[in-house]
Every structure is written in structure tokens, then in C-alpha cells.
């Protein structure tokens, strides 16, 4: 019992004695009553002291502060590992892993042999880390570091069941030579990919020109006509060049009619020309040039496709805002079959081109 409680009990006993004395004097107790009252008062005070001593203290003894005794040190089970090489997805490229390994020993059976809990903990953590690193490419070291920090943050019992281990402060790096090699390989792969795309584009372009555009003189003429915005006269003037290009692309001799044809002038082309000049100085009409174009394209005089081709050219002339050229071609198509080009008056010598049909 504390001194405070004892003082309080004595004070209450004194008050009770004074009260009894006042009551006895007022009631005029006989002499024998005074010792009895005093004995009762002493008995009550003694009972109060005994009860106070038996009461449980507010702070248990095991919880009381005892500054005289030393505080036992906290036992820490940890070990730092640095630059441990773990395999990556690529051979000969290892991750360098560093971490702080923490563990807790697990109660072992009575007959279990003594073990190094630190060695078991480190081995368990590195095995868990290896299962992750072996699946990742070496240039993803930062991603692997975050994955390991998440995977190794949980206490897990090792294979022997003798220790629970985890890891903190995990860092993953590569050696400087490996990092330089990976950077060079990445640059080479990117350059190779660009070169491969350029090579495929060049092959596609050659195949397009050789197998499609320059397959025949007619296909070259049609392609050149589309490239020059459906300008018929310019295309007709370039037929010789196109024929020689087509023959060279096929490794074939140039047709006789195009062997000695002079090169085409590269002077600016006049807009909407209506006629060109022949070798004799005469002016050739649109229908005569169209007939020459069909002959160069391999459409013989009796080929039924000549009429279809002429109609298409008339439609192209309308789309190109050349109504006069379209009208002239349509007029030639509308003439009688005996003289569909209307050359009876304009070409009395009969030296004009063959009709569309």
C-alpha cells in the first residue's frame, strides 16, 4: 500500500474518533463505554488498512518502469548482398542484383540439425529473384527492379521450412560493357530495319515498273498518259521513248519504227495543243494522233477495241476540260464506217491513219 493511502486512512480514523468523542460527551456515556468505543474505532481503522493492502495496484508490477535494469537490444536478422549475378533472357547477359535480406527463424523440431538461418534466407530470396530475371531481357533492368521489389516484399518460408525470408532495397543493374554492347546492338537493329524497309520499297518499285508499267509499249503509254494528266498530244510525242524503255526493260530489241526516232524535246509543254507537226511539216489532227497512239499500243486496224479506246479518250478529254478534243473524237466515231475519220476531203492522197474500225 502506498504512503498516500496510509495517510488517508489515518485521517479518516481521526475524524471518526472526534465524532465519537462529541457524541459521547453529548450523551454523557458512562466510563466503561469510552474504552469500548475507542476499541471499535481502532478495529475499523485496522480493517480499512488490511483491505487497502489486499487491493490490486493500478499498474501491475510487471508493467512498472524499472530504469535500473538495462533494456535488452532488439535482435535483427538481416544481411546485405551486393552485385549478385542472376541470369536474364539472353545468354551471357546477367543482371547484377543487390538487396537487404531479412528473415525470421522458424521453430524447429527437437532433433533438427543446426543450420545457418542467414544462408538459408539469402538462398531463398535469390532463388525467388532468379525465377523473375530469367524471363526478362537484359535491357529491361529498371522494370525488373520494380518487379523484384514487389515480389520479395513478402515473408515466405524457404524450402527447408527453417526460415521465413524477404528482401528490401532491391536494385538491379548491368555491367558497363554489357550495357554498351546492348546499346550498339539496338542501334544496328534499328538501322537494319530501316534498310530492310528501303530495300523492300525499291524492290516493289522495280517490280511495278518492270512487271506492270513497262511490260508492253501499250502499258507504258497508258501509264505515261495518266502521269501527264491525260494530255494526249504529249503522250503521243513520247511514244518512241516509251517504246524504247519498254524494250530495254524486257531485254528485247527496239521495234524498227522507233529505232531512229529523235529524242523528245524537254521544252515546256503548251497547254491544250490541238495539233502537232509531222515529219513532212503537215499538221496532224487529234484523230490522226489518236490513231497513231492506238497503232503504237498494238491495236490493229481490225481490232474491235479501237472504238472502245477512242470513246474512253473522249471521256478523258471531257474530264480534262478539253471539250473541243472530245467533240472531234466523237464526230469521228459518228461518221460512216467507210470513212470514220472524215479524211475524204482533208487527205485526198489517202496517206492518213487507218480508221478506228
C-alpha positions in Angstrom: 0.0 0.0 0.0 1.4 3.4 -0.9 2.0 6.2 1.7 -0.8 8.3 0.3 -3.3 5.6 1.1 -2.0 5.2 4.6 -2.2 8.9 5.3 -5.8 9.0 4.0 -6.8 6.1 6.3 -5.2 7.7 9.4 -7.0 11.0 8.6 -10.4 9.2 8.4 -9.7 7.4 11.7 -9.0 10.7 13.5 -12.2 12.3 12.1 -14.2 9.2 13.3 -12.6 9.4 16.8 -13.5 13.1 17.1 -17.1 12.4 16.1 -17.4 9.6 18.7 -16.0 11.9 21.4 -18.5 14.6 20.6 -21.4 12.0 20.6 -20.1 10.5 24.0 -19.9 13.9 25.7 -23.3 15.0 24.5 -24.9 11.7 25.5 -23.0 11.5 28.8 -21.7 7.9 28.3 -20.6 6.1 31.4 -16.9 5.5 31.9 -16.9 1.9 30.7 -18.4 3.0 27.3 -15.4 5.1 26.3 -12.9 2.2 26.1 -15.4 0.1 24.1 -15.9 3.0 21.6 -12.2 3.5 21.2 -11.6 -0.2 20.6 -14.3 -0.3 17.9 -12.7 2.7 16.2 -9.3 1.0 16.2 -10.8 -2.2 14.8 -12.5 -0.3 11.9 -9.2 1.5 11.1 -7.3 -1.7 11.1 -9.8 -3.4 8.8 -9.5 -0.5 6.4 -5.8 -0.9 6.3 -6.0 -4.6 5.7 -8.5 -4.1 2.8 -6.3 -1.5 1.2 -3.3 -3.8 1.3 -5.2 -6.5 -0.4 -6.4 -4.3 -3.3 -4.6 -4.8 -6.7 -2.5 -1.8 -7.7 -3.5 0.2 -10.8 -0.2 -0.6 -12.6 0.8 -4.3 -12.5 4.3 -4.9 -11.2 5.5 -6.4 -14.5 4.5 -3.2 -16.2 6.2 -0.8 -13.9 9.2 1.2 -15.1 12.4 -0.1 -13.8 15.1 2.3 -15.0 17.8 0.5 -13.1 17.6 -2.6 -15.3 19.2 -2.4 -18.9 16.8 -2.6 -21.9 17.7 -5.7 -23.9 18.8 -5.0 -27.5 16.4 -5.8 -30.4 17.7 -8.8 -32.3 17.8 -8.0 -36.1 18.1 -10.9 -38.6 19.3 -9.3 -41.8 22.2 -9.4 -44.3 23.2 -7.2 -47.3 24.0 -8.9 -50.6 25.6 -6.9 -53.4 26.0 -7.4 -57.2 24.9 -11.0 -57.3 24.8 -12.1 -61.0 21.4 -13.6 -62.0 20.6 -14.8 -65.5 18.5 -12.9 -67.9 16.5 -14.0 -71.0 19.7 -13.7 -73.2 22.7 -15.9 -72.6 25.9 -14.2 -71.3 24.0 -11.1 -70.1 23.4 -11.2 -66.3 21.6 -8.8 -64.0 23.6 -7.6 -61.0 21.2 -7.7 -58.0 21.8 -6.0 -54.6 19.4 -6.2 -51.7 18.9 -6.3 -47.9 17.7 -9.8 -46.9 15.7 -10.0 -43.7 14.5 -13.3 -42.1 12.9 -14.8 -39.0 13.8 -18.3 -37.8 11.1 -20.9 -37.6 10.8 -23.2 -34.6 12.4 -26.5 -35.5 11.8 -30.0 -34.1 13.9 -31.1 -31.1 16.1 -33.4 -33.2 16.6 -31.0 -36.1 20.2 -30.2 -37.0 21.7 -26.7 -36.5 21.6 -24.5 -39.6 22.7 -21.1 -40.8 19.5 -19.2 -41.0 21.2 -16.3 -42.9 22.5 -18.7 -45.6 19.0 -20.2 -46.0 17.4 -16.8 -46.1 19.8 -15.5 -48.8 19.4 -18.6 -50.9 15.6 -18.4 -50.7 15.5 -14.8 -51.8 17.9 -15.2 -54.7 16.0 -18.2 -56.0 12.8 -16.2 -56.0 14.6 -13.4 -57.8 16.1 -15.7 -60.4 12.7 -17.0 -61.4 11.8 -13.5 -62.4 15.1 -12.3 -64.0 15.4 -15.4 -66.3 12.2 -14.3 -68.1 13.2 -10.7 -68.8 15.5 -9.2 -71.5 18.7 -7.5 -70.1 17.8 -4.1 -71.3 14.7 -4.0 -69.0 16.7 -3.7 -65.8 14.6 -0.9 -64.4 11.4 -2.9 -64.9 13.0 -6.0 -63.3 14.0 -3.9 -60.3 10.4 -2.8 -59.6 9.2 -6.4 -60.1 11.7 -7.8 -57.6 10.8 -5.1 -55.0 7.2 -6.2 -55.2 7.8 -9.9 -55.3 10.4 -10.1 -52.5 8.5 -7.7 -50.1 6.6 -10.7 -48.6 7.9 -13.0 -45.9 7.9 -16.5 -47.4 9.1 -19.8 -45.8 12.1 -21.3 -47.6 12.1 -24.9 -49.0 13.6 -26.3 -45.8 10.9 -24.8 -43.6 13.5 -23.4 -41.2 13.4 -19.7 -42.0 11.0 -17.0 -43.4 12.8 -14.5 -45.6 12.1 -11.3 -47.6 14.2 -8.6 -49.2 14.2 -4.8 -49.2 16.0 -2.0 -51.1 16.4 -4.2 -54.2 18.5 -2.7 -57.0 19.2 -4.2 -60.4 21.9 -3.0 -62.8 24.1 -4.2 -65.7 27.8 -4.2 -66.1 29.1 -1.2 -68.2 30.5 -3.4 -71.0 27.1 -5.3 -71.3 25.2 -2.0 -71.4 27.4 -0.6 -74.2 27.0 -3.8 -76.2 23.2 -3.7 -75.9 23.1 -0.1 -77.0 25.2 -0.9 -80.1 23.0 -3.9 -80.9 19.9 -1.8 -80.6 21.3 0.8 -83.0 22.3 -1.8 -85.5 18.8 -3.5 -85.3 17.1 -0.1 -85.9 19.4 0.7 -88.9 18.8 -2.8 -90.3 15.1 -2.4 -90.0 15.2 0.9 -91.9 17.4 -0.5 -94.6 15.1 -3.6 -95.0 12.1 -1.3 -95.5 14.0 0.8 -98.1 15.1 -2.4 -99.9 11.5 -3.8 -100.0 10.3 -0.4 -101.2 12.9 -0.4 -104.0 12.1 -4.0 -105.0 8.4 -3.1 -105.1 9.1 -0.1 -107.3 11.2 -2.2 -109.7 8.5 -4.9 -109.9 5.9 -2.3 -110.5 7.9 -0.7 -113.3 9.1 -3.9 -114.9 6.1 -6.2 -114.5 3.4 -3.6 -114.9 4.3 -0.2 -116.3 7.0 -1.3 -118.9 5.6 -4.8 -119.6 4.5 -3.6 -123.1 4.6 -0.4 -125.0 0.8 0.0 -124.6 1.0 -0.3 -120.8 3.9 2.2 -120.8 1.8 4.6 -122.9 -1.3 4.3 -120.6 0.9 4.9 -117.5 2.6 7.9 -119.1 -0.8 9.3 -120.1 -2.0 9.0 -116.5 1.2 10.7 -115.3 0.7 13.7 -117.6 -2.9 14.4 -116.6 -4.4 12.8 -119.7 -2.6 15.1 -122.1 -3.0 13.2 -125.3 -0.6 15.1 -127.6 2.3 15.0 -125.1 1.8 11.2 -124.7 1.8 10.7 -128.5 5.0 12.7 -128.8 6.7 10.4 -126.2 5.6 7.1 -127.7 9.1 6.5 -129.2 10.8 7.0 -125.9 8.3 4.8 -124.1 8.7 2.0 -126.7 12.5 2.0 -126.3 12.2 2.0 -122.5 9.7 -0.9 -122.6 12.0 -2.9 -124.9 15.1 -2.2 -122.8 13.2 -3.3 -119.6 12.3 -6.6 -121.3 15.8 -7.1 -122.8 14.2 -7.1 -126.3 15.2 -5.2 -129.5 13.6 -1.9 -130.1 10.9 -2.0 -132.9 12.1 -0.7 -136.2 9.6 2.1 -136.3 11.1 3.5 -133.1 14.8 2.9 -133.6 15.7 6.2 -135.4 13.0 8.3 -133.7 14.6 11.5 -132.5 14.6 12.2 -128.7 11.7 14.1 -127.3 12.3 17.7 -126.5 12.1 18.7 -122.9 10.8 22.2 -123.6 7.8 23.3 -121.6 4.6 21.7 -122.9 2.0 24.1 -124.3 -1.4 23.9 -122.6 -4.2 22.4 -124.7 -2.4 21.9 -128.0 -4.7 21.0 -130.8 -2.3 19.5 -133.3 1.4 18.6 -133.9 3.7 18.7 -136.8 4.6 15.6 -138.8 8.0 14.9 -140.3 6.8 16.4 -143.7 5.7 19.6 -141.9 1.9 18.8 -142.2 -0.3 19.3 -139.3 -1.8 16.1 -137.8 -5.3 16.3 -136.3 -6.3 14.9 -132.9 -7.9 11.9 -134.6 -4.8 11.1 -136.6 -2.7 11.3 -133.4 -5.1 9.1 -131.6 -4.9 6.6 -134.5 -1.1 6.6 -134.2 -1.4 6.1 -130.5 -3.6 3.0 -130.9 -1.2 1.6 -133.5 1.7 2.1 -131.1 -0.3 0.4 -128.4 -0.7 -2.7 -130.6 -4.3 -2.2 -131.6 -4.6 -3.3 -135.2 -6.9 -1.7 -137.7 -9.4 -4.6 -137.4 -9.3 -4.7 -133.6 -12.7 -4.0 -132.1 -11.1 -2.4 -129.0 -10.2 0.6 -131.1 -13.7 2.1 -130.9 -13.8 1.5 -127.1 -10.4 3.1 -126.7 -11.5 6.1 -128.7 -14.6 6.5 -126.6 -12.6 6.3 -123.4 -10.2 9.0 -124.7 -13.2 11.2 -125.5 -14.4 10.8 -121.9 -10.9 11.6 -120.6 -10.8 14.8 -122.7 -14.1 15.9 -121.2 -12.8 15.3 -117.7 -9.6 17.2 -118.5 -11.8 20.2 -119.6 -11.0 19.7 -123.3 -14.4 19.8 -124.9 -13.1 20.5 -128.4 -10.9 17.5 -128.4 -13.7 15.3 -127.1 -16.1 16.7 -129.7 -13.6 16.0 -132.5 -13.2 12.3 -131.4 -17.0 11.9 -131.0 -17.5 13.3 -134.5 -15.0 10.8 -136.0 -16.8 8.0 -134.2 -20.2 9.2 -135.6 -19.1 9.2 -139.3 -19.9 6.2 -141.6 -17.8 3.2 -141.4 -16.4 3.8 -144.9 -14.7 7.0 -143.8 -15.0 7.3 -140.0 -12.1 9.8 -139.7 -13.5 12.1 -142.4 -10.4 12.2 -144.4 -12.0 12.1 -147.8 -11.6 15.9 -148.3 -8.7 16.6 -145.9 -6.4 13.8 -147.1 -7.1 13.2 -150.8 -3.8 11.2 -151.2 -5.1 8.6 -148.7 -1.9 9.0 -146.6 -3.8 9.5 -143.3 -4.0 7.0 -140.5 -6.3 4.0 -140.6 -9.9 4.3 -139.2 -10.9 3.3 -135.7 -12.6 0.2 -137.1 
